[in-house]
Amino acid sequence: QVQLVESGGGLVQPGGSLRLSCAASRNIYRITYGRWYRQAPEKEREFLATITPEGHASVVDSVKGRFSISRDNAQKTVYLQMNNLKPEDTAVYYCNSDVIVDPKDRPTNYWGRGTQVTVSS
């Protein structure tokens, strides 16, 4: 069974930066589409960014200019770089990716369990 594991969350002061990583818990063939979401307390899960297999990246307007998504195909990892963090960015951040485990397989969508990001002075 494949799991996506997020890492890189934590406590950061306003204006600070964090880079979140998302990787599979076991060896896989590749990640096709990678996405990041977040969910703040008592709010619905919010889509943030996506990156295509070819590396085309897009982020939602609410975080554009501060957040960026990238990938390392060799490491089979998707990243979310977050700069100039604000208290309202406090949330659990989730990775969601389409994973090909074996070359003969079709992509399967997986969610990570999330990593907490807290922005506070």
Buried (B, 14 or more C-beta within 10 A) or exposed (E): EEEBEBBBBEEBEEEBEBEBBBBBEEEBBBBBBBBBBBBBEEEEBBEBBBBEBEEEBEBEEEBEEBBBBBBEEEEBBBBBBBBEBEEEBBBBBBBBBBBBBEEEEEBEEBBBEBBEBBBEE
